[in-house]
Amino acid sequence: MKDFYLLFIALSLATGSFSQEYSLEQAIAEGLKNNMELKVLESEAGLADIDLSILRTEQLPRITFNGDIRANLLLQKSVLPFQFGPNGVEDGETIIPFGRNFNNYFSLDVEQTIWNPGFKFKKIRYANQNLLKLAEIDIARQSMANEIRDKYFDVVYARSRVDAQEELTNIRKEWFETIGNLANIGSRKESELLKAEYDLKKSKFQLDKENGSLQNAKNALAKAMKVSNEVNIVPGSLDEFTMMDPEKSELQSSKATLEKLKYEDLANDVLIQRQEAMPKISAYGNYTAFQQNNTFNPFTRDTWFPYSFIGVRLSVPLYDGRLNQRKMERLRQEMVISDLKQSQYDDELKEDIAGLRDIYLLTKQELDQIEELLQLSQKIYNQDKIEYDKGRVSYESLLSSKLNLEQHYLDKLSAIERLYQAKSNIDQAALER
């Protein structure tokens, strides 16, 4: 029997039938860890570091080896207009071979940049690009974290509604039974009993609906977290989602933040382009050895003739058809456009946030009013309970107070959900703007 239980546990783990409980922080961490889009962005951020290392490598000495081995395949020869015979010089031709010509050489060139004024600003460019990519990653991480937080809240909210609806259904059941007992003795009409039965069935159907919403919320959370197994959340309440009043928070446009970094990058590009018109200085050296001979001359075929030199190269751009100036003008115009975009994004965010904050404040006011009614309902129920214990009110009246209290609690849950959604819309607007 023990082996059977162990086998069952092993199979359950293998198939992922056990669900894991997550706190909000754990759920966000798990979702960010599993998100492939974020992994791609983080990998792209590493390209800026590689580009910077390439730029630094370009400032190191350049050493080049060149070699050439060349041999003439045709035999070199000379033709004399006579030939030597038995009788001395005779008419004819005499061929005299001279061997094959060959030319061999090798050289070693070294060059080192001494002064390149644009190098410093190019390093800044890669640093700016890295900051831009990191800002994009931060925005993506925040957007993903907000999505997981919203889905997590949906689970907490759905579970709270299930608990409240279960309590309400139990009260409806007690109410139905009480009305039934009173109807049996003629103290209540049959229509009142049917109304109580209708309310009980409706409450049960609503409970089924709330359970379905809870399961859908769990599935949505698992999808946002990029996990295949069903997830459960650590027991908690909606009070954990108490949020800072957006009226007191400083929100910045994500697009404006990115555009500001692009503006700084463009300003640096102007400096880089300006340095293109500046002189550049480099030092260089060369060592060369060569041999040039003919295979017919065996005495010098192994003789190499070396020479070497060093120098300083000055490169000064004199005229490029004002191309460099035109490029700087374009960059400056792009800076103007970027600056206008920053103002545009900030203004759009302020307009959006103004309307969303009004909705938030109205919803908060509604929640405060519902909270007052809930507290008053709680006082009424507490007083009815005291009166019931003294025999001054009926059990029916006590259940009615309890029903009213539970209904106000459900109203409070709905108001909390609307308030959370209003705050979430403000956060999302800042990310989208």
N, C-alpha and C positions, 0 to 999 in steps of 0.2 A: 504493500500500500504506500509505503514511504517512497519507493522508487517511482510509483505512478505520479505522486505529487511533484517530485523533482522533475520528471519528464514533462509534466504539464507546465511547470514554471519555465523550463528551458524553451519549450515550443512557444510559449506566450512572449518571451523575450525576443525570440527569433522573428516572430511575425509582427512584433511591435504592438501587441494588443494592450500592453500596459501604458497608460497615459502618465505623463510627468507633470508635476505641479510647478508652476512658474510664478515668481513675483513679477511685478511690473519691470523692475530693473533687469531681471534675468530674461524676461521675454524680449526686451529691447536688445540686450546683448546677443541673444541667440539669433534674433532676426537679422541684425547687422552682420553677424558672423557668416550667415548662410546666404546673404544677398550677393548674387553674381555681378549685378550692375555696380555695386560698391567695390567689389574686388577688381573689376576692370578699371574703374577710375583710380584706384590706389596703384594699380600697375602702371597706368599712364603717368602718374605723378613721378614714378621712378625714372621716366625718360628725361626729365629736366636735369636730374643729377648726372645721368649718362652724358647728356649734351654738354654739361659744364665740364666734365672730365675730358671730353673730346676737345673742347676749347683750350683747356690747360695743356693738353698733349700737343696741340698745334704750336705752342710756344717753345717746345723742346727742340734741341738741335736736329737738323735733318741730315742724315748721312746716306749717301748714295754711292753704289759701286757700279761701274760700267766696264765691260770687257768686250774685246773683239778679236777673234782669231780668223784670219783670212788667208787662203792659199789659192793660187792660180792653178786651175786644173789643166791648162794647156802648157805643154813643154815649150820653153823659150829657146829659140834657135836662130842661127844666122846662116845665110847661103852665100858662098863665094862663087864667082863666075868662072871657076876653073877647078880642076881636080888633079890629084897626084897619081900618076901611073908608073909603069915599069920604066918608061923612058923620061920620067920627070914630069914637068907640068904639061897637062894635056887639056884639050877642050872638054867642057862639061861643068858640073856643079859640085861643090863640096858643102855638105850640111854640118854645121858646128853647133852642138847643143849647149845651152847656157843654164839649164835647170829650170826650176819653177820659182816664181816670185812669191813671197809671203809677207804679210803685214800683221803684226800682233800688237795689241796694246791693252792696258787696263788703267782705270782711273778711280780715284776715291775723292768724292766731293762732300764737303761739310758746310752747312749754312746755319747760322743762328740769328734769330731776330733780336735786335738790340733795343729798338724803340718802336712800339706800335701803340699810338695813343687811343685807338679804339678798343683795345683789349679790355680795359677796366669797365667800359660801358657795356661790352658784350657779356661780361660776367654778370653785371646787374640785370641785363635782359633775361638771362636764364634764371636768375633768382626771382625776378618778377613773374616769369611764367610759372615757376614752381609755386609761388604764393597764389597765383590765380587758380592753378589746379587744386591746391589745398583748400582754397575757398569754395570751389565747386564741390569738393568732397564733403566739406563741412555742411554745405547746404543740402546735399544729397542725404547725408547721414541724418540731419535734422528732420528732413521730410520723411524718411523711412521710419525714424523713431516716432514721429508724430502719428504716422499711420498705424504703427503697432500700438501706441498708447491709446488711440481712438478705438481700435478693435478690442483692446484689453478692457477699456471702459465699458464697451458694449456688453462684454461678458459679465462684468460686475453688475451692470445695470439690469441685464436680463435675469441674472440669478436673484437679484434683490426683488424683482417683480414676481418671479416664481415663488419665492418665500412669502411675499405679501399676498399673492393670489391664493396660495395654499391656506394661509390663515383666514382669508376672506371666505374661501369655500367652506372651511370648517365652521365658520360663524353662520354662513348661509344654511349649512346642514342643521346646525342647532336651531336656527330660526324656523326652518321647515318642520322639524320635529316638534318644536314648541307650538307652532300654529296648528299642527295636526292634532296635538293633544287637546288644545283649546277648541278645535272644531268638533272633536268627538263629544265634547260635553255641551256643545251648542253655543260656545262663547265667541266663535269666529265663523264667518261665512265661508262657504265652499270656494267662492271666488278668491278669497284671501289665501286659502290653502293652495289653490292653483297658481296664484301669483308667487307665493313662496317657492313652489316647486319649479316654476319657470325661472326665477332668480337663481336657484340652486343649479339647474342644468346649464344656464348661461354662464355661471361662475366656473363650472367644471369645464365647459368648452373653452372658456378663456384661459383656464389653467393649462389645458392641452396646447393652446396657441402659444402661451408663454414658454412652455417647455420646448416647443419647436423653435421659437426665437432664440432660446438659450443655446440649443444645438447649432443653429445657424451661426450664432455669434462665435461659438467655439471653432467652427470650421473656418470662418473668416479670419480668426486670430491665427490659426495654424497656417493658413495660406500666406498671411502677411509675414509670419515668422519663417516661412519656407521649410516647414517640417511636415513629414508625412503622417505622423501619428497624431491621434487626438490629444489635445492639450487641456489641462485643467489649471486653474489659477489658485494661488494661495488665498485662503479665506480672508476676506476683508470687507470693507464697506465703502460706500460712495463718498464718505467723509475724507478718504485718502486722496480724493481728487479735488480737494479744496484748492482753488486757483487764485493766483494773484490778480487783483483787479486790473484789467487792461488799461483803465483810465490812468493808472499810475506807472505803467510800463513803457519803456522806450523801444519802439519797433523800428527796425531799419529795413529798407527795401533790399532784397537779395540781389535783384538786377542792378540796383544802384551801387551796391557793394562791389559786384563784379566789374561794373563799368568804371568805377574809380580805379581799380587795379589795372584795367586796360588803358585808362588815361595815363597812369604813371608809366606803363610800358611804352606807350607812344611817345611820351616826353623823353624817355631814355633813347628811343629809336632816333629821335631828332639829333641827339648828341652823337650817336653812333654815325649817322649819316654825315654830320659835320666833320667828324674825324676822317672821313674818306678823302677829304681835300687836304689833309695834313701829310707832311713828309713821313716816310718810314725808312728806318735804318736797319741794315743787317750786315753781319760779318760773314765772310765765306773763305774757304780755303780749298786747295786742290793738290792732289799728288797724282802724277801720271808717269807711267813707264811704257816704252814702246820699243819694238824691234822691227827693222825693215831690211830684208836681204833676199838672197837667191840661194836655192839649194846647191847651186854650182859652186858657191863660195863657202866651203866648210869652216873657214877660220872665224867668221863673224856671226854665224847663225845663232849662237847662244849669247850674243851680246845685247843687253838691254840699255836703253838710254832714258834715264829718269829726269823729271823736272817737277817743280812744285811752286805754288804761289799762294799768297793770302791777300785779302782785300776787304774793303768796306763798300757796301752798295747803298746808295742814296736814291730813293724813289720819290719823286716830287710830281704830283699831278699838276699839269699846267693848264690844259683846256679839255673839257669834255662836252662842249656844246651846252653848258649850263644844266646838264642832266642831274648832277648832284643837287643843285639848287631847286630844281623842279620836284625832286623826291622829298626834300625837306618841306616845301610848300604843301605837298600832299599830306604829309604827316601832321603838319600843323592844322590843316583843315580837318583831318580826322580827330584831332584833339578837341577842336571846337564842337564837332558833332558829338563826341563822347561826353563832353561837359553838358551839352544840352540834354542828352539822354539821361544823365544822372538827375537833373532837375525834373525831367519828365516823369521818371520812375518814382521819385520822391513825392511829387504832386499827386500822381495816380494812387499811391499807397495812402496818402493822407485822406484823399476823397473816399477811398474804399473803407478805410478804418473808421472814418467819422460815422458812416452809416452803420457799420457793423457794431461799433461801440454803443450806438443808440439802442440797437436791438439787444445787446448784452445787458445794458442798464435796465431796460424795460423788463427783460426776463428775470433779472435779479430782483427787481421790485415785486414782480409777480411771485417769485419764490418766497420773498420775505412775508408777503401777505398770506400765502398758503401756510407758511410756518406759524404765523399767528393763529390761523384757524385751527391748525393741527394742535397747537398747545391748548387752545380753548376746548377743542374736542376731547383732549386728554383730561382736562380738568372736569368736564362734564361726565366723562366715563368714570373717573375716580370718585366723583360725588355720588353718581348713581350706584356704584358698587357699595359705597358706605350705606346709602339708603336701602339698598337691597338686603344687605346683611342685617339691617334693623327691621326689615319687613315693611318698609314704607313704599317701595316701588316693586313692580313685577319683574320677573325674569325676562319677559318680553321687552320691557323698557330698557333693561340692562343690555340685552343683545342689540337693540336698536342703537344705543350709544356706542357699542363696540363696532357695529357695522359702519357707523358714521366716522368713527376714528380711523378704521382701516381704510376707508375710501379716501379720507384726507391724506393718509400716508401714501397711497398710490398716486394721488395728485402731486404730492411733494416729489416722488420719484420722477414723474414725468417732467416737472419743472426743473429738477436737477439735470435731467438729460438735455433739455432745451438750453439750459444755461451752459452746460459743458460744450454743446455743439456751437453755441454763439462764440465762446472763447476759442474753440478749435478753428472756427472760420477766420477769426482774426489772425491766429498764428499762421494758417495756411495762406492767407492773403499776403503776409509779409514774405513768405517763401516764394510765392508766385509772382509777386511784384518786385 
